[in-house]
Amino acid sequence: MNQKAAEEFVQGFSDYVKTNGFIPQQVFNCDETGLFWKKMPRRTYITEEEKALPGHNPMKDRLTLLLRRNASRDFEIEPLPVYHLENPRMFKKKKTM
């Protein structure tokens, strides 16, 4: 990671916020995270024999959530689900098997 570039961005953004007169309640942060909502815990009471049975595949259904909160941490917007395309546009030119 380029530490100098990161510090310059933080300083530049701080100057931008001060110049335009924004208050912490107006500055929001947004990030996404993955939630495996059907996945079993790593440690379960399933025996090794049951795991080895044919057709036993752990569920890996994943949901991507968008989380948002303002800089003063007094206003948090409820998580927003982000849906995935089966064939994302960025891989359109890449041939898949």
N, C-alpha and C positions, 0 to 999 in steps of 0.2 A: 504494500500500500504506500502511496506517495504522501508522506506525512506533511510535507510543505504545502502541497496542493490542497489537502484537507483543511489545514489551518487557514490558508488564504480564502477558501470558500466560506468557512465559518465567519471570518472577519468581514468579508464582503457582504454576506447575508445579514450579519448584525448591523452593518452600516446601512444597508438597504431598508431594514425594518425601522431603524431610528430616523433616517431621512424622510421616509413616508409617514411617519407618526403612527405606526401600528402599535397596538398594545398586545400583551401576551394572549388575551382572549381572542384575538383576530388571527393569530399565527397557528396553523394546524400542521400536524405531522401525520403522515399516512404510510402504512406498511402492510405487507401481505404475509400471511402465514398459512401453512398447510395443516389440516386437521384430518387425521385418519379416523373416521367415525365408525367404521365397522371392524377395525383391526383388533384382534385379541391381544391381551397383554403378553409380554415375553414369558413371564412365569405363570403357568397355569397348572391345573391338576390333571391335564391330559397326559396319559402315559405315552412312552416312546412308541409302543405298538400301535396305539390309536393314531399317532402322527404319521406313521409309516403306511397307513392304509391308503389304497389307491383312491384318488379323487379328493384327498384332503389337502386343500390349498387355503392358506390363510387369506381372509378378505382384506383387500387393500384399497377400499373405496376412499378416495381422498377428496376433500372439499377445500377449496382455497378461500380464505376469508380476508377481507380488507378491513384493517383496524385503523381508526382515526381518533385523534384527541388534540386539544389545543395546548399551547405552551404553558398556560397557567394551570393545567390539569383539573380544571373545574367543569369541563364540558367534554363528554365522551360520546361519540355517535355509535349506535349499536353496530356490531359487525355486519358487513355486507358480503354475501356470498358472491364469488366470482366463478363463473362457469367456464369449463374448458371446451375447446373445440376438438372434435375427433382428429381433424387434420389441421393443425395450426398453420396460419398463413405464412409464417416465417420459414416453414419447412416445405412450402409448396413446390419449389424447384428440386428438392432432394427426393430421390426415388426411395421408397420404402419396400421392404419385402412383403 
